[in-house]
Amino acid sequence: MVTDAVVDSSFIVALVTLEKYSDWVSKTLKEYEYFHILDLSFYEVANAINQKAHKGLNPKEAVLAYKQAKK
C-alpha cells in the first residue's frame, strides 16, 4: 500500500470548502498516511478561498476554511 501522496492546492481547497470534489477528496484522504505539499500551496489556497469569497462564500466560512487549511 502506498502511504505517501502529493497534494496540490485544489485538493486542499476541496477539503476545507464545499465543492464538486469535496467527497472524493475526503475519501482519498483516508487512503494515505503522509502528504507532501509545495511551499506555494498556502498562497494558492489563500487565493482560491479569496476568490470563492468574492463569488459568494460567507466571509466567516472563508476565514474558517483558511484556518483549517493551515493546520
KATA-V565457 format. One record per pair of residues at least 4 apart in sequence whose ideal C-beta (glycine too) atoms are under 7 Angstrom apart, sorted by the first residue. I is the first residue (numbers start at 1). J is the second residue. Records with the same first field share a line. If there is no record, write none. Layout:
BEGIN
I->J / J
END
This chain:
BEGIN
3->32 / 33 / 34
4->32 / 34 / 36
5->32 / 35
6->36
7->11 / 12 / 35 / 37
8->41
9->13 / 41 / 44 / 45 / 48
10->14
11->15 / 25
12->16 / 41 / 45 / 69
13->17 / 45 / 48 / 49
14->19 / 21 / 22 / 25
15->25 / 29
16->65 / 68 / 69
17->49 / 52 / 57 / 65
18->22
21->25
22->26
23->27
24->28
25->29
37->41
40->44
41->45
42->46
43->47
44->48
45->49 / 69
46->50 / 66
47->51
48->52
49->53 / 62 / 65 / 66
50->54
51->55
52->57 / 62
53->57 / 59 / 62
57->61 / 62
58->62
59->63
60->64
61->65
62->66
63->67
64->68
65->69
66->70
END
